[in-house]
């Protein structure tokens, strides 16, 4: 599911998670590295087609890992 917002924020979840906002935010988390609680929230937001929930999840993720992160393994 992809949600795009008027302020330029874009959240794309299809197993892996990508959050972008122009040059300001660029976060990618590969499917197997998304914490279980976040993954559960993403799945619920997808089932409910809730872009509002995706915005909140994006805020939580960027507050946790920062506005620039690429997580696909160690």
C-alpha positions in Angstrom: 0.0 0.0 0.0 1.2 3.5 -0.8 0.1 6.7 0.8 1.1 10.1 -0.4 0.4 13.3 1.6 0.0 16.9 0.5 3.2 17.9 2.5 5.3 15.5 0.3 5.5 12.6 2.7 5.2 9.2 1.0 4.9 5.9 2.8 5.1 2.7 0.8 4.7 -0.7 2.4 4.8 -3.9 0.4 6.7 -6.2 2.8 9.5 -3.8 3.1 8.9 -0.2 4.3 10.0 3.0 2.5 9.3 6.5 3.9 10.3 9.5 1.8 9.7 13.2 1.9 11.7 15.1 -0.7 15.3 15.5 0.4 14.3 15.6 4.0 13.4 12.0 4.7 14.7 8.7 3.2 14.1 5.6 5.2 14.1 2.0 4.0 13.6 -1.0 6.2 13.7 -4.5 4.6 10.9 -6.8 5.4 12.8 -9.1 7.8 14.1 -6.2 9.8 10.9 -4.4 10.7 10.2 -4.8 14.4 7.2 -7.0 15.1 5.1 -4.3 16.7 5.6 -1.9 13.7 4.9 -4.8 11.3 1.6 -5.5 13.1 0.7 -1.9 12.9 1.5 -1.8 9.2 -0.5 -4.9 8.5 -3.5 -3.5 10.3 -3.2 -0.1 8.5 -3.1 -2.0 5.2 -6.2 -4.0 6.1 -8.0 -0.9 7.0 -6.6 1.2 4.1 -5.7 3.8 6.7 -3.3 6.5 5.4 -3.7 8.3 8.8 -2.2 5.2 10.5 0.6 5.1 8.0 1.5 8.7 8.8 1.7 7.9 12.5 3.8 4.8 11.8 6.1 6.9 9.7 6.5 9.3 12.5 7.3 6.5 15.0 9.8 4.9 12.6 11.6 8.2 11.8 11.7 9.2 15.5 13.3 5.8 16.3 15.8 5.4 13.4 16.2 8.9 12.2 15.2 10.6 9.0 17.9 8.8 6.9 18.3 5.1 7.4 18.8 2.0 5.2 18.2 -1.2 7.1 18.6 -4.4 5.2 20.9 -6.5 7.4 24.2 -6.3 9.2 
